[in-house]
Amino acid sequence: MEAEAKQPTGLREQKRRAQLAKIGEVGLRLFLEKGYEETTLTEIAEQAGISRRTFFYYYASKEEILMAWEGWKLSDDLASGIFKGAASLSPAEAVQRCLLNMARERVDSRSLAIDNLMQSTEGLRARKQMTYVHVETLIYEALVKRYPRHEANGLRLVAAVSVTVWRTARDRWHQAGDDHSFEWYLRKQFKFLAQAFGS
């Protein structure tokens, strides 16, 4: 009986997530086709097959669609990724491994186009910086769980430096616009970091 009682809630949650993904995909497609400022909430709602009022049940604004893409939904990926790998990995090695895997699996040419959108308005640029703060917190929290005996300030430093490496790699990838992947730039930045500290 208990399992039966839980099932409707599970189905509702699956439908909610599916609708979130559908609206998000429609919004991203329109942003890339028309531009962020030129795309209206009404257009997103119509092409997603919902009313404008229903849109606000899933997203507070069209800006939130971009923020979802940029990183607010990364909690599960970061937490599980940092826990993967051999027990002998240091905190820095665990985070580096996780971020490189994410760069390979999640970041592509479409990401570069969306990254350009995130630079198109002052408001979006400010929100993008908030995303990095959020990701740093997620990394730190995952590290604390994996390495409960490590000194907290050291783990916080690993999180901060790792996000800085990610940011500089994204900036270089964005500026270059060449055929190298984001993962290539990220590996290069981690290598620079290791050389700077003589490791």
N, C-alpha and C positions, 0 to 999 in steps of 0.2 A: 504493500500500500504506500509506503514511504517513497519508493522509487517512482510510483505512478504520480504521486503528488508533485514530485520535483520535475517531471518531464515537461509539463507545459511551460514552466519558467525557462527551462533549457532551450526549448523551441523558440520561445519569444526572444531570448537573447541572441540566438543564431539569426533570426530574422532581422533583429535590430542591427547586428553587425553587418549582415549582408546589405541592408539598406544604406548604412553608413558608407560602406565601400562603394556602392553604386553611385551615390550622390558625390562622393569624393572623386571618383573617376571621371564623372561628367564634368565636374568643376575644373579639374586639372586639364582635361582635354580642351575645354573652352578657354581657359587661361592661356594655354599654349597656342591655340588657334587665333584668338582675338586680342589677347593681352589682358592683364589682370584688371586694370581700371575700366576697360571697355566691356567686361563681362558683368552682367547684372544677376542679382539673386533670382529674379523672375525667370531669366533664361535657364539658369541651372535647374530650378525647380521644374520648369516645363519639360526640359529634355530628360530629366530623371523620372518623369511621370508622376510628380507629386505637386501638391499645392505649395504656394509660397509660405503659408502658415505651417504646413508640415515640415518644411525645410528647417524651421527654427526648433523643432523637436530634436533634430539630429545635430545641427551645427548652430552656434550662436551668430556666426557671420561667415562670409566667404573667406575672410582671412584665416579662419580656423581650419578650413580645408587645407590650406598650405601648411599650417602649423602641424597638423596631423601628419602630413607627409614628411615634414622636416625633422620630427623627432619626438613629439609628445607621446607617441605610441610605442616607443622602443623599450619600455621597461622589461617586458618578457624576454626580448632578444638579448639585451645586455645581461640580465641576471643569469639566464641559462648559458650564454656564451662564456661568461667569466668563470662559471663552474666547470666548464669542459676542460679537458686536458689533464695531463699527469699531475699527481699530487705534489710532485717536486717543483712545479712551476712557481716562480716568485710572483708576487702581486703584479709587478710591472710586466712580466712575461705573459701572465694570464690576460691582462687587459690588452696588450699588444696583439696577442693571438686572436682575441675576440674581435677587436676593431678591424684587423686585416680580413678576417672572415666576413664581417659585415660589409666591408668595402667591396669585396669580391662578389658577394651575393646580392647586395641591395643597391649599390650605386652604379649607374650606367649613364649613357648619353642623355636619357630623359631627365635624369637627376641634374645634369648640368644645365639643361634648359629651364628646369624649375628653379635651380639656384639663381639663374639670371633674373627670373621673376622676383625672387626674394630681395634682389638688389634694386628693384624698380621704384620703390617708394620708401620714404623715410620711416613710415610706420612699420613696414615689413622688415626693414633692416634692423630696427630696434627689437622686434619680436624674434628675429633670428638670433640675436645675441642672447636673449632670454632662453632660447632653446639650448644653447651651449651650457648655460648655468644648470638647466634641468638635467642634461645628460651627465654633467659632472657629478651631480648629486646621486643619480642612479648608479653610476660606476662606483662611487664611494660606498653606497649602501650595500651593493653586491659584494664588494671587497671585504667589508666588515663581516658579512655572513660567511664568506669563504675562509677568511683569515682572522678568526675571533681573537687569536693570541697576539696578533701584530699590533704595534703601537698605532693609535688612531690617526695621529698627525701625519705619520708616514704614509698611511693609506690615502689620506686626503690629498697629500702631495702627489702621489701616483695618479690619482684621478684628475687633478688639475693639470698636470703636465701632459697626460694622455689626451685630454680634450684640446689643449693648446696644439699638440702635434696634429690632431685631426683638423683643427681650424686652419692651420698654416698649409696643410696639404690641400684642403678644399680651396683655399685662396689661390694657391699656385695652379691647381688644376683649372680653376675658373678663368684665371688670367691667361693661361697658355692656350687653351682651346685647341690643343693638338691631338694626335692620335693615341697618346698615352692614357692609360686608364687611371681612375682615381686611386686604385690600389697601388699602382706604380709610384705615384707621388707620396702616398702614405708610407710605403716601405722606405722611400728615400728620406723622408723626414725622420722616421725612427732611426735610420742609419746615421743621419746628422747628429741626432741627440746622443746616440751611443758614442760617436767620435768625440763630441764635445766633452763628455764625461770620462773619456778614456776607457770605455768598456767594450 
